[in-house]
Amino acid sequence: MSTPRIGVYPGTFDPITMGHMDIIARATRILDRLVVAVAENPSKEPLFGVADRVAMIDAELSGLRAAGHDVTVCAFDNLLIHFTQDIGANIIVRGLRAVSDFEYEFQMASMNSRLDPDIETLFLTASERQQFIAAGLVKEIARLGGDVTGFVSAPVAARLAARYAGKAGAKRGAKSRPRLRKV
């Protein structure tokens, strides 16, 4: 009997984007089980607390579960390699959007390999339609009152809009919007 392929897809997921979901969906086709691991990471000053991020991801995963994929979500606050060992996973999944991501990810994979050579890192490149999506840019667009529905699901877009409701609404008022003047 072969060893089950159990993967961990770690990240802050603040918020979960269509790019993240693309990587998750593709990883579930390769792995027997996938755990989406939400890093608490207070140093990044996330917009959403870890419980909110876990809840958003859990809702997003319902379609994959309904299709028969074994995918779960949980939070973690320790070293990734320790978390991976603790849950019995043997693969760390990382998404790459651009060549610039590779250098950092390669360093992380090398360090993780030194810490536990039995855990592999699987790099998945973002699909062409999702390569440009970054959670930080999505938050900036939402903060400034822009439409983020092309980058996140409707429920996540609603959560972003609710979070920025008082802040973005004031900035988008008709009188505060700059107008071009003919000179």
C-alpha positions as CSV (number, residue, x, y, z in Angstrom):
1,M,0.0,0.0,0.0
2,S,1.4,3.4,-1.0
3,T,1.8,6.3,1.5
4,P,-1.1,8.7,1.1
5,R,-0.2,12.1,-0.4
6,I,-1.2,14.5,2.4
7,G,-0.5,18.2,1.6
8,V,-0.5,21.4,3.5
9,Y,-1.2,24.7,1.6
10,P,0.0,27.4,4.1
11,G,-0.7,31.1,3.8
12,T,-2.2,34.1,5.5
13,F,-5.2,34.1,3.1
14,D,-6.2,37.7,4.0
15,P,-8.5,37.3,2.2
16,I,-8.8,34.1,0.2
17,T,-8.7,34.9,-3.5
18,M,-9.6,33.2,-6.7
19,G,-5.9,32.7,-7.2
20,H,-5.7,30.8,-3.9
21,M,-8.7,28.7,-4.9
22,D,-7.1,27.9,-8.2
23,I,-4.1,26.4,-6.4
24,I,-6.3,24.6,-3.9
25,A,-8.5,23.0,-6.6
26,R,-5.5,21.9,-8.6
27,A,-3.7,20.5,-5.5
28,T,-6.8,18.4,-4.6
29,R,-6.5,16.7,-8.0
30,I,-2.9,15.6,-7.2
31,L,-3.2,14.9,-3.4
32,D,-5.2,12.4,-1.5
33,R,-5.9,15.0,1.2
34,L,-5.2,18.8,1.5
35,V,-5.1,20.9,4.6
36,V,-5.3,24.6,4.0
37,A,-3.3,26.0,6.9
38,V,-4.1,29.6,7.9
39,A,-1.1,31.3,9.5
40,E,-2.0,33.5,12.4
41,N,1.0,35.8,11.5
42,P,0.1,39.0,13.5
43,S,3.3,40.7,12.2
44,K,1.5,41.1,8.8
45,E,-1.4,43.0,10.5
46,P,-4.2,41.1,8.8
47,L,-7.4,42.8,7.9
48,F,-9.4,39.7,9.1
49,G,-8.7,37.8,12.3
50,V,-7.7,34.1,12.0
51,A,-11.2,32.8,12.9
52,D,-12.8,35.0,10.1
53,R,-10.2,33.8,7.6
54,V,-10.8,30.2,8.5
55,A,-14.5,30.6,8.2
56,M,-14.3,32.3,4.8
57,I,-12.0,29.5,3.5
58,D,-14.2,26.8,5.0
59,A,-17.2,28.2,3.0
60,E,-15.1,28.5,-0.2
61,L,-14.1,24.8,0.1
62,S,-17.7,23.5,0.2
63,G,-17.8,22.9,-3.5
64,L,-14.6,20.9,-3.6
65,R,-15.9,18.8,-0.7
66,A,-19.2,18.2,-2.5
67,A,-17.2,17.0,-5.5
68,G,-15.6,14.4,-3.2
69,H,-12.2,16.0,-2.5
70,D,-10.7,15.6,1.0
71,V,-9.9,19.2,1.9
72,T,-10.0,20.9,5.3
73,V,-8.9,24.2,6.8
74,C,-7.4,25.0,10.1
75,A,-5.2,27.7,11.7
76,F,-1.6,27.3,12.9
77,D,0.8,29.5,14.8
78,N,4.0,27.4,14.9
79,L,6.8,26.6,12.5
80,L,5.3,25.3,9.3
81,I,7.5,22.2,9.2
82,H,6.3,21.3,12.8
83,F,2.7,21.8,11.8
84,T,3.2,19.6,8.7
85,Q,4.8,16.9,10.9
86,D,2.0,17.2,13.6
87,I,-0.8,16.5,11.1
88,G,1.2,13.7,9.3
89,A,1.5,15.5,6.0
90,N,4.3,14.8,3.6
91,I,4.0,17.6,1.1
92,I,3.9,21.4,1.3
93,V,2.1,23.1,-1.5
94,R,3.2,26.5,-2.6
95,G,1.7,28.7,-5.4
96,L,3.9,30.7,-7.7
97,R,2.5,33.7,-9.6
98,A,5.7,35.0,-11.2
99,V,9.4,34.4,-11.4
100,S,9.9,36.9,-8.6
101,D,8.1,34.5,-6.2
102,F,10.4,31.6,-7.0
103,E,13.5,32.9,-5.3
104,Y,11.8,33.3,-1.9
105,E,9.9,30.1,-2.3
106,F,13.0,28.2,-3.3
107,Q,14.8,29.4,-0.1
108,M,11.9,28.4,2.0
109,A,11.7,24.9,0.4
110,S,15.4,24.5,0.9
111,M,15.2,25.4,4.6
112,N,12.2,23.1,5.1
113,S,14.1,20.3,3.4
114,R,17.0,20.8,5.8
115,L,14.6,20.7,8.7
116,D,12.8,17.5,7.5
117,P,14.1,15.9,4.3
118,D,11.0,13.6,4.2
119,I,8.7,16.5,3.5
120,E,8.6,17.6,-0.1
121,T,7.6,21.0,-1.5
122,L,5.3,21.0,-4.5
123,F,5.3,24.2,-6.5
124,L,2.1,25.0,-8.6
125,T,2.2,27.9,-10.9
126,A,-0.9,30.0,-10.9
127,S,-3.1,29.6,-13.9
128,E,-2.8,32.3,-16.6
129,R,-6.1,34.0,-15.5
130,Q,-5.1,34.1,-11.9
131,Q,-1.3,35.1,-12.0
132,F,-1.8,38.7,-11.3
133,I,-4.1,38.3,-8.2
134,A,-2.5,39.3,-4.9
135,A,-4.5,39.6,-1.7
136,G,-2.8,42.8,-0.8
137,L,-3.9,44.4,-4.1
138,V,-7.4,43.1,-3.6
139,K,-7.6,44.7,-0.2
140,E,-6.3,48.0,-1.6
141,I,-9.0,48.0,-4.4
142,A,-11.7,47.2,-1.9
143,R,-10.4,49.9,0.5
144,L,-10.7,52.4,-2.2
145,G,-14.2,51.3,-3.1
146,G,-13.4,49.4,-6.3
147,D,-15.1,46.2,-7.6
148,V,-13.2,43.1,-6.5
149,T,-15.6,40.5,-7.7
150,G,-13.2,39.5,-10.5
151,F,-10.6,38.5,-7.9
152,V,-12.6,37.0,-5.0
153,S,-15.9,35.2,-4.6
154,A,-19.1,37.2,-4.0
155,P,-19.2,36.2,-0.3
156,V,-15.6,37.3,0.2
157,A,-16.3,40.6,-1.7
158,A,-19.2,41.2,0.6
159,R,-17.0,40.7,3.7
160,L,-14.4,43.1,2.3
161,A,-17.1,45.7,1.5
162,A,-18.5,45.4,5.0
163,R,-15.1,45.7,6.6
164,Y,-14.4,48.9,4.6
165,A,-17.9,50.3,4.6
166,G,-17.3,53.4,6.7
167,K,-13.8,54.1,5.4
168,A,-14.3,53.6,1.7
169,G,-17.7,55.2,1.6
170,A,-16.4,58.5,2.9
171,K,-13.6,58.5,0.3
172,R,-16.0,57.8,-2.6
173,G,-18.4,60.7,-2.0
174,A,-19.2,62.8,-5.1
175,K,-17.5,65.9,-3.7
176,S,-14.4,64.1,-2.6
177,R,-13.7,62.5,-6.0
178,P,-11.1,64.4,-8.0
179,R,-12.3,65.9,-11.3
180,L,-10.2,66.7,-14.3
181,R,-10.2,70.4,-15.3
182,K,-9.4,71.9,-18.6
183,V,-6.6,74.3,-18.4
